Amino acid sequence: MIKKVVGASLIGTTVEWYDFFLYGSAAALVFNKLFFPTADPLNGTLLAFTTYAIGFLARPLGGVVFGHFGDRLGRKKLLVLSLLLMGGATMLMGVLPTYASVGILAPLLLTFLRLVQGFALGGEWGGAVLIVSEHGDAKRRGFWASWPQAGVPCGNLLATGVLAILAAVQSDEDFLAWGWRIPFLLSGVLVVIGLWIRLTVSESPIFLAAQEKRAKEPVEEKAPVLVLLKHNWREVLIAMGARFAENVSYYVITAFILVYVVTGLGLSKSVGLNAVLIASAVHLVSIPVWGHLSDRFGRRSIYLVGAVGMGVWIFAFFALLDTKDPVLITLATTIGLVLHGAMYGPQAAFFSELFGTRVRYSGASVGYQLASIAAGALAPLIATALLKEFGASLPISIYVVATCVITVIAILLAKETRGADLEDRDRVGV
């Protein structure tokens, strides 16, 4: 059963992240020209990344809403709904008219659909990792729960791969005219496959046990998010802090790299796309490895390896990019994502173990998604603005290091959770 649950979660998260990352790549390559045309290419990119960031604003709301109903009705139902919302929004993006056709209405429609994407993704992550964590055993929870996390590089790999293929076989004119729409329309096929698999898994046994116990209690419960903020605010803050370095570094490495390589270095977009493509394949393998290592050495120690390592590597990352050598650019991206995996691999089990079953969906989702606003949402925007202002990578590296410091502090303040019994967590906590 655990392998089936892991497979369903991985495929579902792959589809959702494919949709979400597709927008990020398109913002750097297409939307800046078709939906936000300006005389200055970097200004158009800044506007495109602003709508990219808006999607993150909806993620905490999605986390609260999906968390509330996920803690009340179950993980499975909400996971199906999140997949439908995400896929529908992405397909509609593929048929949107451009600025040249309908003027200001085009970016407004694009922004609305981005908000729907963010709302859906806000509920996806918590449900996907929790249904695996609550099915698995404590000794291997880090390994099993890391597989839904691997949906991130899978989705990015798929999105970047489709764009890279189209960029290779089409002229720039054809790609801008109609080719960019193909990956968005392809989402419909992926959603059907994801739904078929996700509907076959069973609900979390730990949730069902907690639901049965709750039904016997005469006192009416408060909303999970209210209970969470009253009793588990410290855990929420720890989860948010742990997200900073992981989230910012990821979007600098995978989204901003396309701006830096094309606009900053004057190279072909294929150089950046191919680097992210190869690095994402390695990232996919590294995440379960780091998750397994967190079962042996603890969540905190592995997380610290990633946060400290990223703070050091970010300087080498941009130095290798500045060589303009495609091989070294790929190497820089690959090592960066491997270090990111040291934070992202243990994260699912770590966040699941911070909260009791009655507020686990809400707690994991709110902590994860609130940090996304200040971290991942602004990362490409801040990095692009720093490049425009200073024309150099050093300020961007310092920005990433600052987020690594925040994450290190959060992890040092956290308790080790490896091997925690989730049912015992219900008895000793909320």
N, C-alpha and C positions, 0 to 999 in steps of 0.2 A: 504493500500500500504506500509506503513512504516514497518509493521510486516513482510510482504513478503520480502522487501528489507533487513531487518535485518536478516531474516532466510537465505537468499541467501548468504549474506556476511559472516555470522557465519559458514555456512557449507564450503564455499570456503576457508576461512582462517584456519579452522580446518584441512582440507586436506593439505594445504600448510605447516602449522606448524608441522603436523604429519611427513611429509617428512623431514623437516629441523631438527626436534628434534631427529628423528630416527637416523640420522647420529651422533649426539652428544652422544647418548647412545651407539651406535655401536662403536664409537671411543674409549670409555672407556672400552668396554667389548670384542670387536671382532677385530676391525681393527688394534689395537696395536699388536695382535698376528698373524693375517693372512696377513696383508699388510706391517707391519713394525716390523718384528721379530728381537729382540735384546736380548742380554744376561741379561740386566737390565730391568725389567718390567716397571719401571718409565720412562726410556728412550724411550721405545716403545710407551708408553702413550703420552709422550711429542711430539713425531713425529706425532702420530695420531691426537692430538689436534692442531698441526700446520696446518694440512690440514683442520681441522674443522674451524680454524681461517681464512683460505684462502677464505672460502665461504663468510665471512663477507666483505672481500675486494671488492668483486664484487657487493655487495648490494648498495653502493652509485652510481655506474655506472648504475645499474638497476633503481635506484631512479631517476636519471637524465633523462635517456632515456624514461622510462615509464611516468615520470612526464611531459616531453616535449610533448609527443604524447597524454597523458591523458588530458592535458590542451588544446590541439588543437582538438583532435578527440572525446574525451569523456571518461568517467570513465569505462563504461561497456566493451567496446571492449578490453581494455588493461587488465582488470581483467580476461577475458577469456583466453587471450594469456599467462598471467603469470601462470595460473593453468595448462595449457598444457605443458609449459616448465618445471615446477617443477615436475609434475607427470612423464614426460618422463625421466628426469634425474634420478629420484629415482628408477624407474623400471629397468633402465639399470644397476644401482648399484647392483641390485639383481642377475644379471647374469655375473658379472665381474669375471674373473679368479683371483686367489690369487697369492701372491709372490712366493709360492712354484711351481706354474705352469708356469708363464711367467716372473718371476723376476721383474726387476725395472719397466717394463711396467705396472704392476698392480697398484702400487701407483700413477703412472702418470695418468692413466685413471681415477682412483678414484678422484684425485685432479681436473681434468678437469670437471667431472660431478658435483663436489662440487661447482665449479665456476658457472656452469649453475644454480644450485640451488640458490646460492646467488644472481645472477642476477635477477632471477624470483621473489624471495622474496623481492628484493629491490623495485619492482613495485607493489607488492601485497598489502602491508600494506596501503599505501597512498590511493589507489583506493578504498579499502574495507571500510575504515573508512569515507572517504569523501562522498561516494555515500549514506551512511546512514546519515551523518551529514547534507547533502544538501537536503535530503528528509524530515528530521524531523523538529519539531518546536523548537524554541529557549529555551522554558521553560524546556523541557525534553531532550535536546540534549545530556547532559552528560550521562543520562541513556541509551538512544537508541544507541549512538555511542560507548558505552562501550561493547556492545554485540559482535561486531567483535573482540574486544580485548580478549573476552572470548574464541575465537578460539585458542589462545595460550595454555591455560591449557587443552582445549579439545584435541588439537593435541598432547600435551605432555602426557595427560592421555591415549589417544589411543595408542601412540607409546610405552609408558612404560608398558601399560597393555598387549599388544601383546608380548613384550619381556619377561615380568614377567610370562605369561602363558607358553611360550616356555621354559623358564628356569626351570619352575616347572615340566613340563611333559617330558623334555628331559634330557639326560645326558649331561655333559659338552662337551664330545667328539662329540655327534650328533649335539649339538647346533653349535659348531665351524665348523663341517664338512658341514652342509647344512641348519640347522634350522634357522640360522640368516638371510638367504635369503628370507624367507617367508614374513616377514613384509615389505620388500622393493617391492616385487612383488604384495602384496596386495594393494599398492598405485594405481595401474591401475584401480581397481574396484572403489576406492574412487574418483578418478578423474572423471570417467564417471558420477557418482552420482552428484558431485559438478558442473560439466558443465551443466548437464540437468537442475539443479535448477537455476544456475547463468544466463543462457540464457533467463529465463522467466521474469526477472525484467526489469523495464524501466530505461532509462537514467535519470540522475539527472535533475530536473526541473530548478534549479538555473544555472547549466551549460548550458542548452539549451537556457535559457534567455540571458545569457552572450554571447553565441555563435551567437545568432541572432543579438544582439547589435553590436558585433564585425564585423559582415558581412556588416553592414551599414557604417562602418568607412572607409574613403578613404585611411588613412595612413597605410602602412604595418607595422605590429608589429615585434618587436624583439623577439628572442627566449625567452620563459618564464623564463628559468634559468638565462639569462642575466638581465632581468628586476628584477628578484628576488634578485640577488646579488647586484644590484645597489640600490634598494629601501627598501629591507627587510632583509638586512644582520644581523641587530640586532635581529630580530625574529628568524632567523636561528640559531644564537648563543645561544639564550635562549632555543630553542628546543633541541639543542645538549647538553647543560649543564643539562637540566632536565632529559635527558636520562641516565646520567652516573650511578647514584645509582641504578636506576630501572634495567638497563641492566646488570651491573656487579653482583648485588646481585642475580638476577634470575639465571644466569648461574653458579654461585658458589653453589647455593642451589640445582639446579636440575641436573647439569652435573658433577661438580667437586665432589659432594657428593659420586658418585659411585667410584671415585678414592680413596677418603679418607676412605670410609667404607671398601673397598676391600683391597687396598694396605696399607693404613695407619693403619687400625684397625684390619685387618686380618679376617673380617667377610664375610659371604656369600654375593654374589651380589644381592640375593633376598631381603636382609634386606634394602639395598638402593633403589632398584626398588619398593618395596612395600611402603616404606616411601614416595617416590615421587608420587606414584600412588594415595595414600590416600590424600596427601596434595594437589595434582592437582585437585581432586574432590571438595575440600573445596575452593580452589582458584577460580575455575569456578563460584561458587556461590557468592564469595566475590566481584568479579570485578563489576558486575552490581549494587551491593549494594553501593560500593564506588562511582560508576558513578552517582547513584541517589543522594547520599549525596553531591556530588559536585554541583548538581543543586540547592541544598538548601543552602549550606554553602560556595560555591565558589570553583573554581578549585585549587587556590593557597593554601588555608587552608588544604584541604584534601591531596594534594600532599605533603605538609610539614609534615603532620602526618606520612605518609609513609617513607619519607626520614630520618627524625629524629628517628623514631621508628626503622628503619632498622639499623641505626648507633649504637643503643644501643643493639638491639637483637642479632646482629651477634656474640657477645661474648658468650651469653647464648647458641646460636645455636651450636657452636663447643664444649662447655662444656657438653651439653646434648649428642652430638654425642660420646664424649669420654667415656661416661658411658657404651657404647656397648649394652645398653638396647634397643631392637627394638621399644618398646612403646615410650620411651623418644626420640629416633631418629625420629620417626614419628611426635611426638609433636613438636620438634624443627623445622622440615621441614614445617609443617602445619602453625605454627605461622609466620614463615619467609615469606611464600607465601601470607598469608593474609596481612601482612604489605606491601609486594610488590604490592598487588592489590590496595592499597591506592594511589600508584603512577600510576599504569597502568590503573585503571578504568577511571579517569578523563582525561587521556592523549590524547585520540582520539579527544574529543571535544575541549580540550585546544589547541592542535596543529591546528585543523581546523579553530578555531576562530582567530588565529594569522595572517592569510593571506587572501587576496582577491581571488575571484574565478579564475581570469586569471592566477594566479601563485599558487593556493592552492595545487594542486597535486604536483607540483615541490617543493614548500616550505615545505610541511609536509614530503614528501619523503626524500628530501635532508637532512633536519635537523635531521630526525629520523635515517636515514641510515649512515650518516657521523659519528655520535656518536658511531655507532655499531662497527666501526673499532677499536677505542681506548678503547671501553668499553667491550661489550660482546665478541668480537672476541678474545681478549687477556685474558679475565677473567679466563677460565679454564687453559690456558697455564701458566699464572702468578701464579695462585694458586698452580698448580702442581710443578712449579719451586721452589716456596717458601717452599713447603712441602719437596721437595728433598734437598734443601739447609739447612733448619733449623730443619726439623723433628718435627715441632710443628705448631699449628694453629694460635698462636698469630699474627705473621706477616701477615697472610691472613686476619684476622679480622681488623687489622690496614689499610690494603689495601682497604677493603670495606668501612671503615669509611672515608677515604680520598675521595672516590667517592661520599659519602653522603654529604660531605662538599661542593663539587662542585655543586651538585644538589640544595642544600639549597640556595646557593648564586644566582644561576640562577633563581630560583622561586621568591626570594625576589626582584630581578631586574625586573621581569615581571609585567605587568599590569593584573588586574583581568579581565577575558573575559566572565565570566558566563552571559548568557542571551544575548550575542551579536547577532545582526541581520546580517546574512552573506551578505545580499544584501546591507545593509547600509555600511558594510565593503568594498564593491566594490566602493561605492561612495566616501568614505573618504580616502581609501588607494589604493594600487596597486592591 
